[in-house]
């Protein structure tokens, strides 16, 4: 009646009942596109109209994401359906007395603290002075937590602080999708898991398309709700990060260009200091290199990079001419090495001394996901190939320098 016609019974009905009327802390993990957040919206509305004595806190990763949910709840409260429900319960329709991006109240409110019935915030703000009977966290773990150890620790610190935010006897309801084996879900109660094989919301054909569109570990985490084992992975462990972009200044750039189809355009920026390789990578999946030219120019300028290296096998020098026309110094080479051997030697060999730039931008996350998921025979290998090429270029430069010194 309020437009959420994709919610089903008993699946979503059960989730909503547990969220709104359950007892004790509860964690729900369900695959992407399973309407978890929609269920949270309905549960928040139900709490406001059936338990107006409670104060509820709602948290998501970023404030704009909170605003979208708060707007939806306010719209539900103002609907004819909500008026009918509250008139049946209380003998009069409830009226919304306040509605903003951070707080919603109705004239049913009867908590002793005189706080809004529902408050919503991003997790980056202060929790000092905030106290709620029921706390909802929804998607506080995101792609940023997969890409950055610092982000994971920040989210976990926020979740620990929530224990001081809920009132005595209150509960915390967590919903989301896991992204990393050491993310904030590791602190939450053991989750009830609904992967794509349980919900029945994703057809076999849709699942096949999704599997083909992303790396093995991303599909496993987001649709199977598991972290795949690292057997066969060429790159073991996770590199340390750095946050100072000036460590990339005067480095090189390598571009592995895509010209259509399932391949992606990978860009590797690298500089070397004190025996360490400092690397920033970006990957644009299924994107023709022409659409990446502005970003390549922006990276080259902002990081004060030197020569742009690329192979000329596939395009007969097309990309080199385009980049030279933009004023970039370009060097091309003819690729003859076996790709897996190149990645397993030059890429893997540099891994222990490699540090990656700490960026939560989607293209950078996609780059490092593909690198760390790489195995022989992987369907996607543009990022690890570009990384290996950049590392090989540095090794070749050292060999030339030593040779000249010997002469």
MIMAR-440724 format. One line per 8 residues: their letters; for each residue x, y, z of C-alpha. Coordinates in nm, 4 decimals. Layout:
<rs>
a = X:Y:Z; ...;
</rs>
This chain:
<rs>
xxxxxxxx = 0.0000:0.0000:0.0000; 0.2992:0.2292:0.0447; 0.4744:0.1166:-0.2734; 0.7190:-0.1445:-0.1445; 0.5741:-0.4168:-0.3637; 0.8984:-0.6136:-0.4013; 0.9006:-0.7208:-0.0381; 0.7925:-1.0813:0.0006;
xxxxxxxx = 0.6419:-1.3119:0.2544; 0.7779:-1.4857:0.4542; 1.1332:-1.3625:0.3774; 1.1090:-0.9861:0.4188; 0.8144:-1.0087:0.6549; 1.0333:-1.2150:0.8886; 1.3207:-0.9685:0.8665; 1.0933:-0.6731:0.9444;
xxxxxxxx = 0.9338:-0.8481:1.2426; 1.2756:-0.9333:1.3860; 1.4005:-0.5771:1.3347; 1.1000:-0.4028:1.4875; 0.9789:-0.6474:1.7487; 1.2684:-0.8827:1.8218; 1.4693:-0.8940:2.1433; 1.8429:-0.8789:2.1966;
xxxxxxxx = 2.1104:-0.7702:1.9534; 2.0733:-0.9082:1.6028; 2.2838:-0.9043:1.2871; 2.1426:-0.9681:0.9408; 2.3769:-1.0260:0.6493; 2.2069:-1.0561:0.3122; 2.3381:-1.0266:-0.0391; 2.3357:-0.7034:-0.2328;
xxxxxxxx = 1.9997:-0.6224:-0.3877; 1.8025:-0.8216:-0.1313; 1.6078:-0.5150:-0.0043; 1.7687:-0.5092:0.3394; 1.7517:-0.1311:0.3627; 1.3907:-0.1269:0.2433; 1.3055:-0.3600:0.5306; 1.4876:-0.1255:0.7685;
xxxxxxxx = 1.2740:0.1652:0.6459; 0.9535:-0.0268:0.7145; 1.0818:-0.1405:1.0550; 1.1658:0.2179:1.1545; 0.8157:0.3301:1.0540; 0.6619:0.0429:1.2503; 0.8606:0.1324:1.5624; 0.7489:0.4929:1.5431;
xxxxxxxx = 0.3785:0.4125:1.5104; 0.3586:0.1130:1.7474; 0.6223:0.1920:2.0128; 0.6286:0.5722:2.0349; 0.7844:0.5614:2.3812; 1.1173:0.4474:2.2354; 1.4049:0.6550:2.1015; 1.5677:0.5077:1.7942;
xxxxxxxx = 1.9100:0.5875:1.6477; 1.9856:0.5049:1.2849; 2.3412:0.5060:1.1458; 2.4903:0.4560:0.8009; 2.8380:0.5141:0.6638; 2.7712:0.8588:0.5143; 2.5217:1.1346:0.5944; 2.3663:1.1501:0.2424;
xxxxxxxx = 2.2774:0.7814:0.2723; 2.1074:0.8540:0.6050; 1.9059:1.1372:0.4549; 1.7590:0.9068:0.1887; 1.6266:0.6692:0.4545; 1.4980:0.9478:0.6791; 1.3104:1.0994:0.3858; 1.1505:0.7646:0.3085;
xxxxxxxx = 1.0362:0.7124:0.6699; 0.8893:1.0637:0.6870; 0.7026:0.9978:0.3628; 0.5615:0.6743:0.5031; 0.4444:0.8493:0.8201; 0.2634:1.1101:0.6091; 0.0861:0.8489:0.3950; -0.2848:0.7625:0.4062;
xxxxxxxx = -0.1894:0.4077:0.5015; -0.0027:0.5270:0.8092; -0.2979:0.7490:0.9044; -0.5326:0.4514:0.8781; -0.3035:0.2349:1.0943; -0.2574:0.4949:1.3670; -0.6277:0.5819:1.3722; -0.7050:0.2144:1.4260;
xxxxxxxx = -0.4556:0.1930:1.7141; -0.5023:0.5309:1.8830; -0.8414:0.6524:1.7632; -0.6810:0.9352:1.5653; -0.4296:0.9640:1.2821; -0.0777:1.0476:1.3904; 0.0695:1.3770:1.2765; 0.4363:1.4353:1.1850;
xxxxxxxx = 0.5598:1.7169:1.4090; 0.9199:1.7355:1.2844; 1.1021:1.5897:0.9890; 1.4588:1.6674:0.8879; 1.7616:1.4830:0.7567; 1.8628:1.3990:1.1140; 1.5416:1.3776:1.3207; 1.1767:1.2762:1.2854;
xxxxxxxx = 0.9003:1.2981:1.5449; 0.5240:1.2575:1.5640; 0.2592:1.3708:1.8077; 0.2570:1.0129:1.9421; 0.5986:1.0625:2.1045; 0.5976:0.9941:2.4764; 0.9572:0.9203:2.5758; 1.0720:1.0721:2.9027;
xxxxxxxx = 1.3829:1.2325:2.7519; 1.1866:1.4480:2.5060; 1.4185:1.3346:2.2259; 1.3032:1.2806:1.8654; 1.1560:0.9373:1.8092; 1.4046:0.8745:1.5287; 1.7502:1.0259:1.4847; 1.9832:0.9516:1.1937;
xxxxxxxx = 2.3536:1.0203:1.1440; 2.6571:0.9211:0.9419; 2.9191:0.7373:1.1444; 3.1821:1.0077:1.1086; 3.0322:1.2404:1.3690; 3.0585:1.2437:1.7463; 2.8439:1.0071:1.9543; 2.8943:1.2078:2.2731;
xxxxxxxx = 2.5661:1.2638:2.4544; 2.3619:1.0398:2.2275; 2.1535:0.7632:2.3865; 1.8871:0.5425:2.2275; 1.6645:0.2528:2.3216; 1.7144:0.0874:1.9838; 2.0120:0.1376:1.7528; 2.0144:0.0431:1.3845;
xxxxxxxx = 2.3347:0.0211:1.1801; 2.2818:-0.0274:0.8071; 2.5697:-0.0647:0.5619; 2.8250:0.0903:0.7942; 3.0696:-0.1528:0.6340; 3.1264:-0.0622:0.2678; 3.3753:-0.0957:-0.0149; 3.5916:0.1591:0.1644;
xxxxxxxx = 3.6437:-0.0946:0.4451; 3.7625:-0.3551:0.1986; 4.0169:-0.1189:0.0476; 4.1555:0.0493:0.3598; 4.2755:-0.0940:0.6880; 4.2469:0.2534:0.8427; 3.8818:0.2691:0.7359; 3.8127:-0.0727:0.8889;
xxxxxxxx = 3.9640:0.0328:1.2192; 3.7634:0.3565:1.2166; 3.4372:0.1686:1.1592; 3.5204:-0.0802:1.4318; 3.5959:0.2032:1.6764; 3.2546:0.3514:1.5960; 3.0815:0.0192:1.6599; 3.2555:-0.0256:1.9941;
xxxxxxxx = 3.1348:0.3195:2.0983; 2.7751:0.2193:2.0225; 2.7812:0.0005:2.3318; 2.7791:0.3246:2.5334; 2.5051:0.4789:2.3190; 2.2252:0.2306:2.3704; 2.0276:0.2664:2.6897; 2.0269:-0.0054:2.9522;
xxxxxxxx = 1.8177:-0.2932:2.8238; 1.8315:-0.1589:2.4664; 1.9316:-0.3459:2.1536; 2.1418:-0.3016:1.8422; 2.0223:-0.4255:1.5027; 2.2885:-0.4531:1.2328; 2.2234:-0.5036:0.8619; 2.4652:-0.5089:0.5726;
xxxxxxxx = 2.7002:-0.7066:0.3534; 3.0522:-0.8156:0.4500; 3.3492:-0.6767:0.2609; 3.6564:-0.8003:0.4480; 3.7347:-1.0780:0.6941; 3.8450:-0.8200:0.9535; 3.5692:-0.5613:0.9098; 3.3286:-0.4436:1.1817;
xxxxxxxx = 3.1076:-0.7507:1.1396; 3.3784:-0.9341:1.3338; 3.2594:-0.7414:1.6442; 2.8867:-0.7989:1.5911; 2.6742:-1.0925:1.7020; 2.6983:-1.3977:1.4783; 2.4913:-1.2967:1.1759; 2.1880:-1.4592:1.0252;
xxxxxxxx = 2.3056:-1.5100:0.6674; 2.0918:-1.4992:0.3559; 2.3017:-1.5541:0.0448; 2.1624:-1.5598:-0.3078; 2.0944:-1.9326:-0.2889; 1.8585:-1.8827:0.0088; 1.6598:-1.5739:-0.0830; 1.5529:-1.6840:-0.4306;
xxxxxxxx = 1.5743:-1.3211:-0.5461; 1.8502:-1.3770:-0.8058; 1.7983:-1.6071:-1.1034; 2.0705:-1.8408:-1.2262; 2.1210:-1.6213:-1.5328; 2.1498:-1.3039:-1.3250; 2.3939:-1.4784:-1.0907; 2.6094:-1.5838:-1.3861;
xxxxxxxx = 2.6163:-1.2259:-1.5181; 2.7087:-1.0905:-1.1756; 2.9838:-1.3479:-1.1331; 3.1332:-1.2540:-1.4687; 3.1257:-0.8813:-1.3923; 3.3422:-0.8831:-1.0791; 3.6337:-1.0536:-0.9123; 3.5993:-1.3884:-0.7416;
xxxxxxxx = 3.6331:-1.2519:-0.3883; 3.3885:-0.9642:-0.4445; 3.1207:-1.1998:-0.5727; 3.1845:-1.4367:-0.2823; 3.1609:-1.1569:-0.0252; 2.8614:-0.9746:-0.1676; 2.6439:-1.2561:-0.2954; 2.7640:-1.5677:-0.1127;
xxxxxxxx = 2.8493:-1.3813:0.2112; 3.1821:-1.5541:0.2524; 3.5490:-1.4705:0.2236; 3.7204:-1.6962:-0.0260; 4.0380:-1.8787:0.0646; 4.3639:-1.7508:-0.0740; 4.4707:-2.0777:-0.2395; 4.6317:-2.0073:-0.5729;
xxxxxxxx = 4.6553:-1.6330:-0.5132; 4.9766:-1.4922:-0.6584; 4.9829:-1.1948:-0.4200; 4.9789:-1.3087:-0.0579; 4.8659:-1.0781:0.2193; 4.7750:-0.7131:0.1992; 5.0318:-0.4365:0.1374; 5.0827:-0.1525:0.3806;
xxxxxxxx = 4.9344:0.1826:0.2858; 5.0600:0.5400:0.2722; 4.8612:0.8632:0.2670; 5.1105:1.1227:0.1412; 5.0618:1.1634:-0.2366; 5.3942:1.3438:-0.2686; 5.5631:1.0039:-0.2354; 5.4399:0.9398:-0.5888;
xxxxxxxx = 5.5886:1.2590:-0.7325; 5.8406:1.2168:-1.0162; 5.7342:0.8573:-1.0666; 5.6181:0.6797:-1.3796; 5.2775:0.5851:-1.5171; 5.1831:0.2635:-1.6945; 4.8564:0.2311:-1.8881; 4.7054:-0.1053:-1.9819;
xxxxxxxx = 4.4420:0.0101:-2.2280; 4.1108:-0.1539:-2.3145; 3.9452:-0.1078:-2.6516; 3.6086:-0.2705:-2.5868; 3.4638:-0.5941:-2.4529; 3.5100:-0.7251:-2.0983; 3.8621:-0.5875:-2.0501; 3.9245:-0.2839:-1.8336;
xxxxxxxx = 4.1669:0.0064:-1.8575; 4.4224:-0.0117:-1.5765; 4.6492:0.2755:-1.4744; 4.9496:0.2269:-1.2453; 5.1410:0.5206:-1.0932; 5.4626:0.4239:-0.9160; 5.7691:0.5799:-0.7560; 6.0579:0.4256:-0.5658;
xxxxxxxx = 6.2250:0.5492:-0.2474; 6.4532:0.3776:0.0030; 6.3943:0.0317:-0.1356; 6.0132:0.0621:-0.1423; 5.7707:0.0881:-0.4325; 5.4969:0.3444:-0.3714; 5.1997:0.2653:-0.5948; 4.8615:0.4099:-0.6808;
xxxxxxxx = 4.6399:0.2155:-0.9198; 4.3020:0.2720:-1.0793; 4.0928:0.0302:-1.2823; 3.7981:0.1126:-1.5043; 3.6201:-0.2135:-1.5825; 3.4746:-0.2644:-1.9296; 3.5767:0.0907:-2.0195; 3.7356:0.1981:-2.3491;
xxxxxxxx = 4.0556:0.3894:-2.2894; 3.9148:0.6935:-2.4723; 3.6828:0.7492:-2.1749; 3.9793:0.7479:-1.9359; 4.1982:1.0066:-2.1077; 4.0891:1.2991:-1.8902; 4.1517:1.0965:-1.5733; 4.4943:0.9891:-1.7016;
xxxxxxxx = 4.5830:1.3533:-1.7660; 4.4509:1.4547:-1.4220; 4.6552:1.1851:-1.2442; 4.9680:1.2690:-1.4403; 4.9389:1.6362:-1.3504; 4.8360:1.6033:-0.9840; 5.1059:1.3442:-0.9060; 5.3736:1.5220:-1.1144;
xxxxxxxx = 5.4557:1.2027:-1.2986; 5.7117:1.1516:-1.5717; 5.6985:0.9135:-1.8652; 5.3794:0.7276:-1.9530; 5.4581:0.3717:-2.0632; 5.2297:0.1551:-2.2745; 5.2540:-0.1318:-2.5177; 5.1872:-0.0776:-2.8844;
xxxxxxxx = 5.0819:-0.4322:-2.9764; 4.7066:-0.3808:-2.9810; 4.6532:-0.0330:-3.1220; 4.9452:0.0333:-3.3598; 5.0423:0.3448:-3.1676; 4.6947:0.5017:-3.1426; 4.7019:0.5680:-2.7671; 5.0573:0.6973:-2.7794;
xxxxxxxx = 4.9570:0.9567:-3.0362; 4.6534:1.0589:-2.8303; 4.8572:1.1063:-2.5119; 5.1385:1.2885:-2.6916; 4.8743:1.5192:-2.8376; 4.7733:1.5985:-2.4789; 5.1324:1.6958:-2.4005; 5.2361:1.3840:-2.2082;
xxxxxxxx = 5.5793:1.2204:-2.2487; 5.5186:0.8690:-2.3850; 5.7315:0.5597:-2.4276; 5.6012:0.2472:-2.6021; 5.7265:-0.1106:-2.6070; 5.6470:-0.4377:-2.7833; 5.5214:-0.6988:-2.5363; 5.6587:-1.0498:-2.5784;
xxxxxxxx = 5.6453:-1.1959:-2.2262; 5.3895:-1.4493:-2.1063; 5.1416:-1.2534:-1.8940; 5.1170:-1.4973:-1.6021; 5.4941:-1.5392:-1.5832; 5.5354:-1.1612:-1.5890; 5.2828:-1.1109:-1.3079; 5.4239:-1.4000:-1.1032;
xxxxxxxx = 5.7797:-1.2689:-1.1245; 5.7866:-0.8900:-1.1563; 5.4570:-0.8293:-0.9752; 5.4923:-1.0864:-0.7011; 5.8625:-1.0141:-0.6580; 5.7917:-0.6512:-0.5708; 5.5027:-0.7310:-0.3358; 5.6981:-0.7474:-0.0044;
xxxxxxxx = 5.8406:-0.3968:-0.0574; 5.5269:-0.2417:-0.2095; 5.3078:0.0198:-0.0390; 4.9781:0.1313:-0.1886; 4.8222:0.4749:-0.1729; 4.5316:0.4743:0.0725; 4.2387:0.5725:-0.1470; 3.8753:0.4758:-0.1011;
xxxxxxxx = 3.7836:0.5822:-0.4533; 3.5957:0.3098:-0.6404; 3.8442:0.2813:-0.9278; 4.1335:0.2359:-0.6841; 3.9425:-0.0249:-0.4831; 3.8638:-0.2117:-0.8055; 4.2340:-0.2059:-0.9012; 4.3565:-0.3585:-0.5753;
xxxxxxxx = 4.0696:-0.6078:-0.5625; 4.1725:-0.7426:-0.9015; 4.5403:-0.7532:-0.8033; 4.4845:-0.9377:-0.4771; 4.2351:-1.1792:-0.6332; 4.4618:-1.2715:-0.9221; 4.5272:-1.6401:-0.9856; 4.6514:-1.8187:-1.2950;
xxxxxxxx = 4.3659:-1.8335:-1.5421; 4.1758:-1.5440:-1.3795; 3.9155:-1.3937:-1.6113; 4.0268:-1.0395:-1.5224; 4.3979:-0.9510:-1.5097; 4.4366:-0.5935:-1.6378; 4.5371:-0.4428:-1.3014; 4.7971:-0.7073:-1.2028;
xxxxxxxx = 4.9365:-0.6945:-1.5573; 4.9796:-0.3172:-1.5398; 5.1364:-0.3439:-1.1945; 5.3812:-0.6092:-1.3146; 5.4743:-0.3982:-1.6160; 5.5455:-0.0952:-1.3965; 5.7624:-0.3028:-1.1626; 5.9485:-0.4533:-1.4610;
xxxxxxxx = 6.0201:-0.1063:-1.5990; 6.1902:-0.0103:-1.2737; 6.3907:-0.3324:-1.2700; 6.5006:-0.2767:-1.6291; 6.6098:0.0776:-1.5436; 6.8235:-0.0536:-1.2560; 6.9869:-0.3127:-1.4817; 7.0698:-0.0478:-1.7416;
xxxxxxx = 7.2168:0.1780:-1.4746; 7.4337:-0.1031:-1.3369; 7.5456:-0.2018:-1.6855; 7.6495:0.1530:-1.7699; 7.8267:0.1819:-1.4374; 8.0194:-0.1369:-1.5128; 8.1305:-0.0046:-1.8449;
</rs>
